[in-house]
Amino acid sequence: MDLNFTAEELAFRADIRQWVAENLPKDISHKVHNALRLNKDDLQRWAKILGQKGWHGWAWPKQFGGPGWNAVQRHLFEEECALAGAPRVVPFGPVMVAPVIMAFGSPEQQQKHLPGIMSGEVWWSQGYSEPGSGSDLASVKTRAERQGNKYIVNGQKTWTTLGQYGDWIFCLVRTDSSVKPQAGISFLLIDMKSPGVTVRPIIMLDGEHEVNEVFFDNVEVPIENLVGEENKGWAYAKYLLAHERTNIADVNRGKRELERLKRIAKAEGVYEDQRFRDQIALLEVDIVALEMMVLRVLSAEKSGKQSLDVAGLLKIRGSEIQQRYTELMMLAGGPYSLPFIQEAMEAGWQGDYVGAAHCAPLASHYFNYRKTTIYGGSNEVQRNIVAQTVLG
């Protein structure tokens, strides 16, 4: 197993780096490097820039309009975008539902939905979690009853990230209650402009409107919006979750945020503290170890070998690392990391803390990242899955 990049791969990296430097808007990269609020326009502007190049679906095969890159090329693209300060692509369309539509959707579904995802024009949301169904997705209760050529959907989804912007939502719904839970679930594509769909904001501790509740009240969904076969949605959900959990690891963002942590520690005068620098070093070692794990998976995929099913393990380590670097940033900032009014931050006014703008969002980010070990399947559940599927 060779984890070194080839000359061709290094040349590919250089090309990506140059293109991103020339095309990534400077105002967006400034926000990303300083952890300032990204609005819908920022996220969609970058998505459309990528879409014009055919790279919003950077992991897609050529037959569906993607670049057809191999696993290593995809990794290098993600790394260069992250290090340059590009926003993390909202994954629900290009990373999650698109692979499911490619693998299990009808040709009509592929023709209808994939172009809008690639272009960045159509915003997708994820309808998985419910008030009583998080890590245990098999217990979803949102119902879809078949009536002629349509389904009538009733129920509720929660923690729907950026659902206030959604044009479409892919949902797990229960279509059969007479069988074991996993066998009675279907995968539906629902137009969020349909009558009966209501999106209600959930305002978080940091004041952000990041997540939502979504209610379905007798929503009519055409039968052609069913992906694959009825009651086979659990298999499609597992296929999607493998993409989600690998995406959550986000080692490239970890490398970028490590450098930001060092900048903050130096600016606040704690970088010379040996004990604090030890914590930074331990974090860096773990980020490198996570990257090596990712490269092992990529090496196996590139050579056609069967790699271990480590999506859950990548999610565990990646999410814990995200929590650690947000905690260390906040500790480095000390009292300057107190959450401030977002509008005042964006106006450049920091009250008594003028000159410490790099610390302003740190506490809110710390609180926000407490979620990473829960969403996408809690780490406790993921450890059980890894124990059963990898360790045996």
Secondary structure by P-SEA (a helix, b strand, c coil): ccccccaaaaaaaaaaaaaaaacccaaaaaaaaacccccaaaaaaaaaaaaaacccccccccccccccccaaaaaaaaaaaaaaccccccccccccaaaaaaccccaaaaaccaaaaaaccbbbbbcccccccccccccccbbbbbcccbbbbbbccccccccccccbbbbbccccccccccccbbbbbbccccccbbbbbbbcccccccbbbbbbcccccccccccccccaaaaaaaaaaaaaaaaaaaaaaaaaaaaaaaaaaaaacccccaaaaaaaaaaaaaaaaaaaaaaaaaaaaaacccccccaaaaaaaaaaaaaaaaaaaaaaaccccccccaaaaaacccccccccccccaaaaaaaaacccccccccaaaaaaaaaccccc
